[in-house]
Amino acid sequence: MNPANLIASLGLLAQATPDATTVVGARIESVWDFVMKGGPAMAAILLCSLVALTIVVERLIVLRKRCVIPPGFVSALSGLAADRGRALEYCSSDGSPLANVCAAAVQRAGHPREQVEKAVEGAGRREIVRLRQRMRVLGALPQVSTMLGLLGTIFGMIKTFQAVAASGQALGKTELLAKGIFEAWTCTAAGLLVAIPVLVAYHALMGRIDGLIAQLDKTVVDWLATDSQPLLTGGTAQATRPVAAQIAPNSAAPLTPELTVAAASQAC
């Protein structure tokens, strides 16, 4: 081969090889670099991730079983016999959802059965709202982060094509377009990286809430059916009608007691 032709071929090969700084500039070296390449939409996506993390941690703390259904609470409440004043004070000092529902029944002690049932139903509904607090916001964050990612990608593509159209040179347009697309799609990736774990956390927390509601329902039903009689009837042995009898008050067949906490859960 002619030496002159060999030197010319090596020169063309060197021109076709991308510069090392260009390759490094196209890479994502860190999380901060990933955020910076996504544009302004990445700030909103990052905010969504922080809000979601805060809600998940807060709900995990609040939804611990010992915070919703304290162990030994029912036995301690039943040990107060017919002292309703001490029972209300004990429930107020505890402050758990179980204590609030039991306190609603104790406050209506001696009243007609319908009033006791309505009080328990209202207290159960309020506690369900408390347990599901901020869950609507958490459920909306996956969709919001995904949409923000797509929005950032669209804006990035628009800027990229504007830059390509404004460029008067024929050479380099392909590289400019590829770099712009590379940076624009980081928004979509970031939105999905936030949306997927947040969606999983949302459904996991909702499953925990449903389980706690069922356990709360069973605990209060058992207490109303047995140990609550001294507090609600002033120490007499008169049996009270199951709380869920209001679901079918005209039914002649005996009903299985179901606290209206579960019914309120379905209504919420």
C-alpha positions as CSV (number, residue, x, y, z in Angstrom):
1,M,0.0,0.0,0.0
2,N,1.2,3.5,-0.8
3,P,2.4,5.2,2.4
4,A,0.5,8.4,1.3
5,N,-2.7,6.5,1.1
6,L,-2.1,4.8,4.5
7,I,-1.6,8.1,6.2
8,A,-4.8,9.5,4.5
9,S,-6.8,6.5,5.7
10,L,-5.6,6.9,9.3
11,G,-6.5,10.6,9.2
12,L,-10.1,9.7,8.1
13,L,-10.3,7.1,10.8
14,A,-9.2,9.6,13.5
15,Q,-11.9,12.0,12.3
16,A,-14.6,9.4,12.4
17,T,-13.7,8.3,16.0
18,P,-15.6,10.4,18.6
19,D,-13.6,12.5,20.9
20,A,-13.1,11.1,24.4
21,T,-14.5,14.2,26.0
22,T,-17.7,13.8,24.0
23,V,-18.2,10.2,25.1
24,V,-17.6,11.1,28.7
25,G,-20.0,14.1,28.4
26,A,-22.8,11.8,27.1
27,R,-22.5,9.4,30.0
28,I,-24.3,9.6,33.3
29,E,-21.6,9.5,36.0
30,S,-23.7,10.1,39.1
31,V,-27.3,10.7,40.3
32,W,-26.7,14.4,40.3
33,D,-25.6,14.2,36.7
34,F,-28.7,12.2,35.9
35,V,-30.9,14.9,37.5
36,M,-29.1,17.8,35.7
37,K,-29.4,16.2,32.3
38,G,-33.2,15.9,32.6
39,G,-33.9,19.6,32.6
40,P,-36.4,21.5,34.7
41,A,-38.9,18.7,34.9
42,M,-36.5,16.7,36.9
43,A,-36.9,19.1,39.8
44,A,-40.6,18.4,40.0
45,I,-40.0,14.6,39.8
46,L,-37.4,14.8,42.6
47,L,-40.0,16.7,44.7
48,C,-42.6,14.0,44.0
49,S,-40.1,11.4,45.2
50,L,-39.4,13.3,48.4
51,V,-43.1,13.8,49.2
52,A,-43.7,10.0,48.5
53,L,-40.9,9.0,50.8
54,T,-42.1,11.2,53.6
55,I,-45.7,9.9,53.4
56,V,-44.5,6.2,53.2
57,V,-42.3,6.6,56.3
58,E,-45.0,8.5,58.2
59,R,-47.7,5.9,57.4
60,L,-45.3,3.0,58.3
61,I,-44.9,4.6,61.8
62,V,-48.6,5.3,62.3
63,L,-49.8,2.0,61.0
64,R,-47.9,-0.2,63.4
65,K,-50.2,-2.7,64.9
66,R,-49.4,-1.7,68.5
67,C,-50.3,1.9,67.6
68,V,-53.7,0.9,66.2
69,I,-54.6,-2.1,68.4
70,P,-52.5,-1.8,71.6
71,P,-51.9,-5.2,73.2
72,G,-53.6,-5.5,76.5
73,F,-55.9,-2.5,76.1
74,V,-59.2,-4.5,76.0
75,S,-58.3,-6.5,79.1
76,A,-57.2,-3.3,81.0
77,L,-60.4,-1.6,80.0
78,S,-62.6,-4.5,81.0
79,G,-60.8,-4.5,84.4
80,L,-62.3,-1.1,85.2
81,A,-65.6,-2.8,85.7
82,A,-68.5,-0.2,85.8
83,D,-66.3,2.8,86.5
84,R,-67.1,4.7,83.3
85,G,-65.2,7.8,84.4
86,R,-62.0,6.0,84.7
87,A,-62.7,4.0,81.5
88,L,-63.1,7.2,79.5
89,E,-60.0,8.7,81.0
90,Y,-58.1,5.5,80.2
91,C,-59.3,5.6,76.6
92,S,-58.5,9.3,76.2
93,S,-54.9,8.8,77.6
94,D,-54.3,5.9,75.1
95,G,-55.6,7.8,72.0
96,S,-55.3,4.7,69.7
97,P,-58.1,4.0,67.1
98,L,-59.2,1.1,69.3
99,A,-59.4,3.3,72.3
100,N,-61.4,6.0,70.4
101,V,-64.0,3.4,69.2
102,C,-64.4,1.9,72.6
103,A,-64.7,5.4,74.2
104,A,-67.6,6.2,71.8
105,A,-69.4,3.1,73.1
106,V,-68.7,4.0,76.8
107,Q,-69.9,7.6,76.3
108,R,-73.3,6.2,75.2
109,A,-73.5,3.8,78.1
110,G,-77.0,3.5,79.5
111,H,-78.5,5.0,76.3
112,P,-80.7,3.1,73.8
113,R,-79.0,0.5,71.8
114,E,-79.5,2.5,68.5
115,Q,-77.5,5.4,69.9
116,V,-74.7,3.1,71.0
117,E,-74.6,1.6,67.5
118,K,-74.5,5.0,65.8
119,A,-71.8,6.2,68.1
120,V,-69.6,3.2,67.4
121,E,-70.3,3.5,63.6
122,G,-69.4,7.2,63.6
123,A,-66.2,6.6,65.6
124,G,-65.2,3.7,63.3
125,R,-65.7,5.9,60.2
126,R,-63.5,8.6,61.7
127,E,-60.8,6.2,62.6
128,I,-60.8,4.8,59.0
129,V,-60.3,8.3,57.7
130,R,-57.4,8.8,60.0
131,L,-55.8,5.5,58.9
132,R,-56.2,6.4,55.2
133,Q,-54.9,9.9,55.7
134,R,-52.6,11.1,52.9
135,M,-53.1,7.9,51.0
136,R,-54.9,9.7,48.2
137,V,-51.9,11.9,47.7
138,L,-49.6,8.9,47.7
139,G,-51.9,7.1,45.1
140,A,-51.7,10.1,42.8
141,L,-47.9,10.6,42.9
142,P,-47.1,7.6,40.5
143,Q,-49.3,9.1,37.8
144,V,-48.0,12.6,38.4
145,S,-44.3,11.6,38.2
146,T,-44.9,9.6,35.0
147,M,-46.7,12.5,33.4
148,L,-43.9,14.9,34.5
149,G,-41.4,12.6,32.9
150,L,-43.2,12.5,29.6
151,L,-43.7,16.3,29.8
152,G,-40.0,16.8,30.3
153,T,-39.2,14.4,27.4
154,I,-41.5,16.3,25.1
155,F,-40.0,19.7,26.0
156,G,-36.5,18.2,25.6
157,M,-37.4,16.9,22.1
158,I,-38.8,20.3,21.1
159,K,-35.6,22.0,22.2
160,T,-33.5,19.4,20.4
161,F,-35.4,19.8,17.1
162,Q,-35.2,23.6,17.4
163,A,-31.5,23.4,17.9
164,V,-31.1,21.1,14.9
165,A,-33.3,23.4,12.7
166,A,-31.4,26.4,13.7
167,S,-28.1,24.8,12.9
168,G,-26.9,25.8,9.4
169,Q,-24.3,23.1,9.1
170,A,-25.0,19.8,7.5
171,L,-22.4,18.0,9.5
172,G,-23.0,17.4,13.2
173,K,-26.8,17.4,13.1
174,T,-27.0,13.7,13.8
175,E,-24.7,14.0,16.8
176,L,-26.7,17.0,18.1
177,L,-30.0,15.2,17.6
178,A,-28.7,12.0,19.4
179,K,-27.4,14.0,22.3
180,G,-30.7,15.8,22.7
181,I,-32.8,12.6,22.6
182,F,-30.4,11.0,25.1
183,E,-30.9,13.9,27.6
184,A,-34.7,14.2,26.9
185,W,-35.4,10.5,27.7
186,T,-33.8,10.8,31.1
187,C,-37.0,12.5,32.3
188,T,-39.1,9.5,31.3
189,A,-36.7,7.2,33.0
190,A,-36.7,9.3,36.1
191,G,-40.5,9.4,36.2
192,L,-40.8,5.7,36.0
193,L,-38.1,5.1,38.6
194,V,-40.2,7.2,41.0
195,A,-43.6,5.9,39.9
196,I,-43.0,2.1,40.2
197,P,-41.8,1.9,43.8
198,V,-44.3,4.5,44.9
199,L,-47.1,2.4,43.4
200,V,-45.9,-0.7,45.1
201,A,-45.7,1.1,48.4
202,Y,-49.2,2.5,48.0
203,H,-50.8,-0.9,47.5
204,A,-48.8,-2.4,50.3
205,L,-49.9,0.3,52.7
206,M,-53.5,0.0,51.6
207,G,-53.3,-3.8,52.2
208,R,-52.0,-3.1,55.7
209,I,-54.8,-0.6,56.4
210,D,-57.4,-3.1,55.3
211,G,-55.9,-5.8,57.5
212,L,-55.8,-3.4,60.5
213,I,-59.5,-2.4,59.9
214,A,-60.5,-6.1,60.0
215,Q,-58.6,-6.7,63.2
216,L,-60.0,-3.6,64.8
217,D,-63.5,-4.7,63.8
218,K,-63.0,-8.2,65.3
219,T,-61.5,-6.8,68.5
220,V,-64.3,-4.3,69.2
221,V,-67.0,-6.8,68.3
222,D,-65.6,-9.3,70.8
223,W,-65.3,-6.6,73.5
224,L,-68.9,-5.4,72.9
225,A,-70.2,-9.0,73.0
226,T,-68.6,-10.0,76.2
227,D,-66.4,-7.7,78.4
228,S,-68.2,-4.5,77.8
229,Q,-71.4,-5.4,79.6
230,P,-70.4,-4.0,83.0
231,L,-69.5,-0.6,81.5
232,L,-72.4,-0.3,79.1
233,T,-75.2,-1.7,81.3
234,G,-74.0,-0.4,84.7
235,G,-72.9,-3.8,85.9
236,T,-76.1,-5.8,85.0
237,A,-76.0,-9.0,83.1
238,Q,-78.4,-7.7,80.4
239,A,-77.1,-8.7,77.0
240,T,-76.9,-6.1,74.3
241,R,-77.8,-6.7,70.8
242,P,-74.8,-7.1,68.4
243,V,-73.7,-3.8,66.9
244,A,-74.1,-5.0,63.3
245,A,-77.8,-5.9,63.9
246,Q,-78.6,-2.6,62.5
247,I,-77.6,-4.0,59.1
248,A,-80.7,-6.2,59.1
249,P,-82.8,-5.1,62.1
250,N,-86.0,-6.9,60.9
251,S,-84.3,-10.2,60.4
252,A,-85.6,-12.9,62.7
253,A,-82.5,-15.1,62.3
254,P,-79.6,-14.4,64.6
255,L,-76.8,-12.3,63.1
256,T,-73.1,-12.8,63.4
257,P,-71.8,-9.6,65.1
258,E,-69.8,-7.4,62.7
259,L,-68.8,-4.0,63.9
260,T,-69.8,-1.2,61.6
261,V,-66.1,-0.3,61.3
262,A,-66.0,-2.8,58.5
263,A,-69.2,-1.4,57.0
264,A,-67.8,2.1,57.2
265,S,-64.6,0.9,55.5
266,Q,-66.6,-0.1,52.5
267,A,-68.5,3.2,52.5
268,C,-65.3,5.3,52.5
